[in-house]
Amino acid sequence: MQFGLLYEMQRPYDDEIDWYSLYQETLAQCELADQVGFDNLWFVEHHFLYGFSGSPCPEVMFGALSQRTKNIRIGFGVSILPNHHPVRIAERAAMVDQLTGGRVEFGTGRSNAYEQLGQGIDPRETRDRWDEAIRMIPQIWQTSGEFEWDDGGFWNVPPRRVLPQPFQKPHPKMYLACTQTESFRLAAQKGIGVLSSASYAVDVLAEHVKVYRDAIKDADPVGAEINDFWGNNVHSFCAKDDQAAKELCAESMKTFFGPDKPYIAGRINAYEELLEAWGGVPEHLKADFGRWLRQSDEEHQAQAAEAGISLDSGPGAARAAVAQLDANILADRGVIIAGDPESCIKTIKTYEDIGVDQVMLIMQTETIPHDKVMESIELYGKEVIPAFRNGGNGK
């Protein structure tokens, strides 16, 4: 099992965000992760998501990290291909790869309509833009002479030398950010790895991993090699106090998926989808919520009012049910990896058992302060990661 840290670089909504401190804290956390044995750092690319993500150009952070880290691999998690000319993306990733001595991982994605429209990009074109770019970029990296592209899609490149080439040969490994079965199959078809960017209970996740593993056997790879790696996003916090760590992590994840967040706002069935991904309504809550989840929001509101439950601040019973999923349920299902080192090791082993290659841990959020993140990273390095190295409990 490998261990990564995934960064949105979050702060709560505030007109006085101290961006300087946020970025300095992030660099310090990444340096510590390198020192204690983490395998990867992953940074998102997001635009306009004030109060949620302060990471619009991760390659700038990578320039600093290339000089402040020694061993840890540095991942675009992800580069939004439809937003940029593929030549520019290939150049940026290759330059970071040179600066790091070949430590780049290259994740890709398409983003969402809110971000796309803000940059003048038609959301209806993004699948085709992504497809063309994912075919172009590995060819750019492998062309020692002049690269040329005249497929006549979204981009045309006359014969040009694209500089620099990557340090890694034939090129950095490529990935797709995925949230649903269709995306897992697409990644497999292209012969690229998965960065699963949705939170799942381990039992639910197992089927998605199986779909990918079966499909990649018939891959037609866009790159020089097939990459069958599965990395999985998951909120995590480790501390000596088992229950307090679980409570803090659960709060962090629920805030992350709050109704004002871009992943949730405007999505009618968002909380129904979260409940399904997290393993459904537990038995002790079904009497209160189970019968409402497939009904209209008007019915939810009427029945909730009759039962004395307020749903005014969210989309029906599903949101109320999500709020009632306590920290222990979420930890037991593997929706979060949290608690003391023993609890974290136990949960990570369930990920390993279903074929996940790396847990990509979300620790730095608006609800977990810098000092707590540093403590969690250090505890992972001292007690959790060693359990999965040679001679430990895992691999």
C-alpha angles and dihedrals in degrees: 000000000000127000128219138171119224119206131202089160093226134194126169117259106285132143088221100055110163098224094175093058092044093056094042091051090049092052091049092051091049092050090052091048089054091050097049098047110267113156103213147020116204125192126190127222112225134157133204094000097132113189091017113058131015095184111100096141112025093174088074090059089045091058089059094041092051088067099035099050131056112188112010116103118239119222136198096222082198142346109198101229101192090057097062144040107264091232090059092048092048091050094050095047093045092050092051089047089055093047092051096044092245104322100127125122114192116215121178138195146155104238121208140296095259092059094037096053091048088063097043095257120142107232089212090066099048099092091053092043091052091048093052093045094048088055095046101047100062089047090052090051093050097046110097094181128035118335119214131184121183104153088127096229118117097318137040122188122189116213106302138151107241111210137242114018117214122270090230118077128251087004143291117295115265132221143178125223106233136188104166143034094264090058093047089054092047092053089050092049090053093046094239133129128262126243099190105211100184128082113246138175107245093245090055093043092054092071092051091052090050092051090053096045091050094046098047090063086077097042124151096202121217091201134053093269140024113255110200096177122139118201118181128205113223135161112243143176128171126195139147092255102073100196096040090052091051092048093050092047093048090050090049093052095045090050089049089057095040121142092256094055121104093238090059111025113103096009107120097200098033097120094043086055092049092050091051092048091047093053103270133270113328118240096255091057100043093088090058102037114007097084092051103052098088096040129096120275090246089058090047091054095047095048093043090053090050089051093047094246118134116223096164094116099051148034102280135283096333092068091048090050091050089052090053095054100105128215095259094053091050092048094046090053092047093241085129130024102219146136133058120339092270092054092047092050091050093052095043089053089061089055090049091050093059094049105264110153099197137014108218101206123211105206106142107074136140091269100047113068125220097257092053091049090052091051091050093049091049093049091049089053095048102041115005107045094045089059089065099045128086108306094018131104094274137034 
